[in-house]
Amino acid sequence: MSEDSDGNGARRSSPTIYDVAAAAGVAPSTVSRTFSRPGRVNSETAERIRRIAAEMGYRTNPVARALPTGRTSIIAIIVSDVTNPFFFEIIRGAEETASAAGYTLLVADVNESADAERKALDRTLPLVEGIVLATSRMSDSSIRVAAKQRPTVVLNRTTTDIPSVVTDNARGMKRAVHHLADLGHTSITYVAGPQGSWADGVRWRAFYDATTELDIRGKRVGPFAPTQAGGLSAAHELAKDATSAVISYNDLMAIGMMRGFVRQGISVPDDISVVGFDNIFGSDFCTPPLTTVAAPLHSLGAYAVQTLLAELAKTSYDRQAAPKPLKVVLLPSQLVVRGSTGPRNAVLAKRAS
């Protein structure tokens, strides 16, 4: 048996594969196959080995097991900011789906940095069977380099030749613009998020198309950090503007803007209407509750892992064959109307004219 620590400095013995094999009366290779390739071992024998291993306190090392087989039963999801509530339900959906399939999900946070994301990939790729890149800030070429090393799925972004799972951002934005137009707003501002965000580009183009179609004055300000602090900064800039409504890149920025407006004596929605994106946890707790374009966050994480598992199920021959056109999984968005939007204010209308 190998030696290990009991947490108090004392040494204790940890059972090895050879100890389990001796206790079960089988070859060490049979024990190995029981945990790495259970279909290759008689079910009764495998059950007996697992029972004896559990009684002895034997634990498999997935990384060590991967050295000869290339299989770790670990997949990773890399997120741009784990403190952003946007990722809470995404990670939950991904973890539940991975666990049900017998995989462990590793979560890496890169703090909105493309450089940190590349470094996290370098460290993570040798340990995992596949990767989900959630709202990646890397270039398409960097993503393709990673995808050549391990099966990869991109979430909340589309990249040529790589499976993608996204929300219908364009339709959600158009619904938000039409909602504000129905309330009488004729001047709307889009508050942009990070320059490296694929979703930001899609939302801005949809905003421009919708305001042009409705003959509404539309403009863009930013970029701002996708945080409450970024929203506070945007509020200071917008306080000098005659716009009567804003659509924010995400809910965190929208909540930060509303706080900034309150500090400046600007009432939401009496003086200015605010719309966010994503419907994160807490968007209905703020004052007033935030009108937002809801994304199916739990489903985004679940579909991303399901797509990755489908890629992992393909044989090596399949993956090396001529690439086929990849279908992007497009999940629906929904406008959730709450208290942060209201009719255009007559005083502000006079200022804007």
N, C-alpha and C positions, 0 to 999 in steps of 0.2 A: 504494500500500500504506500501511496505517496504521503508526504507530510504537508500539513496545512495549519493555519492558525485558527484558534477558537475565538479570536477577538479580544482575549485577555492576555495575550502574549504567550500562552501555552501552545505547545504543538500537539496536533492530533492527526491521526491517520485518515486519509481520504481514500475510499475504495477506487480501484482502477478497473479497467475493462477486463484485466486478467483475473482479478478477484471475483468479479461477477461471473465470468466464464467458469471458474473452478467451482463456485457455489451452485451453478446451474447445470454443471456436467456437460458443457458444450465447448466448442472451440471459440477463442477470442474473436475470430472473424464472424462467427454467427451472432455474437453480441453486437459487433459493429454494424452488421447488416440490419439487425432488429431496429436500431435507432436511425440509421441513415437511409435504408431501403427496405422498409418493413414488408413490402410485397414479395420479397425474395425469401422470406422465412415463414415456415409453417405457423399458422395463427396460434395454435396451442403453445408451441414452443416460444413464440414471440411474447405471448401474454405471460408465460412463466418467467421469462427473462426480465421483463419489465417489472413484474411483481418483486422478484428477488432484488433487482437493482434499487427499487424504491425502498425496500426494507433495509438495505445496506447503506442508503444515502448516496448512491452513485448518481452523479450529474454529468450529462454530456457537455462537451465544449464545442459549440457550433462552429467556432472559427477553426479550431484544430481539426474538426471533422471535415471541414471544407477543403483542407489542403489536398487530399487525394481525390476528392469527388467534385470540387467546385461548387458544392451546394451548402448553403448556410441556413436556409429557411429564414433569412433576414432580408427585408427590403427597407428602403429609406425614403423619407419625404423631407425635402429641403424647403424651408419656408423663409420668406424675406424678413419677417418680424414676428416672433412667437408671442410677443406681448400684445399684438393687435388682435382684438376679439374676432376679426374676420376669420382667423385661422382656427379658432376653438372647435367649431363644428366640423370644419374640413378635416382636422386631425382625428376627431372622434369617428367620423364616417370611414376614414382610411383605416384606422386601427381596428374597428369592428370587422371590416371586410377582410383585412389581412389575417386577423386572429381566427376567423371562421375558416380560412383556407389553410391554417397551420403555419402561418408566418408570423414573425415578430417584426414590429414596425419601429424603426429607428428614426428619431426626429432631430434634424439639425437646423439651428437658427443662424442666419447670416447677416442680420441687422441691416437690411436694405443695401448691402454692399456686393457688387459683382465680383470684386476681388476676393472677398471672404467666401463667396459662393464657390468660386473656382478652387480655393484651398480646401473647403469642406468636401468637395467632390473628390479631390486627390486623396484625401484621407479615408473617405467612405467607400469608394468604388471597390477596393480590394476585399471589403468585408461583407458586401451585400450581393444579392442576385439581381436586383433591379432598383431603379430610382424613379421617384416622382418629383418633378421640379414644380413647386407651387409658386406661381407668380415670379418666375425667374427674372433677374435683372441682367443676366448675361446676354451676349450677342448670340445670334443664331448659329454662327460658326462654332462658338464654344460649346453650345448645347449639342451640336452634331458630333463633336469630338467625344463627349461623354457617352452619347448614344451608341457609338461604335464599340465602346468597351463593355457596356451593360445595357440590357433592355431599358428604355427610358420612356416616360410619359410626361408630357408638359401639361400643366393645369393652369387655366385662366390665361392661355396664350396659344396661338397657333404657330407652328414651325414646320416648314416643308419637310416631308419625308419622316416626320416623327409623330406618333399618335398624340392627339390633343383632346382635352376636355375643357369646354368653356361655357360660360353663361351667355345668353343672347343679350349682350350689352347694348347693341344698336336698337333693338326693339324697346328695351327698357328706357333708354334715353328718350326715344321719340314719345313714349307714353308720358314721361315726366314733362317734356316741353308742351305737349298738348294739354296736360292737366293745368299748367300755369297759364297757358293761353286762354283756356276756358274760364279762368278766374280773372281775366282782363289784363294780364301782364303783357306789355308790349316791348319791354326791355329786360332781357335775361342775360346773366353772366355765368359762364362756366369757369369754375375754379379748378385749375389743373393740378394733377398730382405729379409723381416723379417722371422725369424725362425718359427714363428707361422702361417705363411701363407700357406694355402692349395694350392693356385695357384702356389706359388713358387716351391713346391714339384713336381707338375704336369709338370711345365715348365722345371725343371732340368732333370727329367726323360726322357722327350721327346727330350731335347737337347742331352742327353747322347746317346740315341738310334739313333738319326739322325746322329751325328758325327761318331759313331761307324760304322753305315751302310755305310757311305761315305768314311770311312777310313781317317777321318780328326782328327787332334789333337785337342781335346776339354778339357777344364778345367773349374773349378768353383772357383770364389773368393767371399768372403763375409762371413756372411751376412752384408748388409749395410741398413741404414734407407731408407725407400722408398720416399725420398725427394731429392731436388736439393743438399742439403748439403751432403746427403749420396752419391750422384753421384760425388761430388767434392772429397770426401775422396777416392772413388774408383779410380778416375783419377790419384791420386798421386801413388796409388799402381800399377796401370796398366802401368804407365810411365816407370817402370823398366822392363816391360815384353816385350817379342818379338812377342806377338800376333798381328795379322794384322786386327782383327775384334772383336767386342764385341756385345753381345746381353744382354740388361739390363732387369731387372725384371719389370720395368715400365718406362714410358716416363719421369717422373720427374727426376729420377735418370739418364736417358740417357742425358737429357738436362744439368743437373749438370756436367756430365762427359765431355760433349763437351766444356763447359766453362772452366773446369779444364785443358783439353788438350790445349786449346788456350793459357792459361796462361803459359803453359810449352813449347810453341812453336811447338806443335804437331798439324798438319793440319788434319781436318776432311773434306772429306774422303781421301785425298791424302796419309796421313800416317796411318790412322786407320779408319775403317768403324764402324758406330754405328747404332744399331737397338734397338728400344724401344718396349713397349707393351702398348696397350690400345687406342692409337690415341686420346689423350685428347685434349681439347680446348687449342690452343697455340702450339701444336706440329708442325704445319706448319708455325708458325711465327718465330721460332728460326733460327739461321744462322749456318750451312745450315739447311733447313727444314728437319725434322726427318723422316727417314724410320721407320715404326712401324707396329706392328700387331694390326689391328683395332678390337675392340670389339664393338658390337651393344649396346652401353651404355643405350640409351633411351629405347630400347626393353628389356634390362635386368630389369630395374626398372618396366616397364609395366607388363612384364610376372610374376615378383615376386608378384606384388599386385594381378594380376588376379588369380594366384595360391592360394594366401591367401584367396581371396574372395570365391573361390571354396571350400576351407576348412571351412570357416565360414558358407557357405550355407548348409553344412552337418548337420544333426540332431545330438543331443547328443548321440542318440542310435548308429548312424553310426560311430561316433568317438570312441565309447566304444567297437565296434565289433572287431572281430579278424582282426589284421592289414593285409593289402594287400601289395604286393610289390609295392614300389613307383617308378614311372617313373621319371627320372631326365630330366628336360627340358634342352636340349643342343642347344645353339644358335651358329651360324657359326661365325668364325673369318676370317679376310681378311688381306693379306699383302699389305700395301700401300707403294710403293717405292717412295722415295724422294731423296734429295740431300746428305744425310749423309752416303750413301753407294756408293762405287766405286771399281774399279779394285784393286787388291793387288799391293801395292807399291813395286817396284823392290829393292829399298834400304832396306826396312824393310824385304823383302824376303831373302836378303843376311844375315841380322842379325839373322833371324830365322833358317837359315840352319846350 
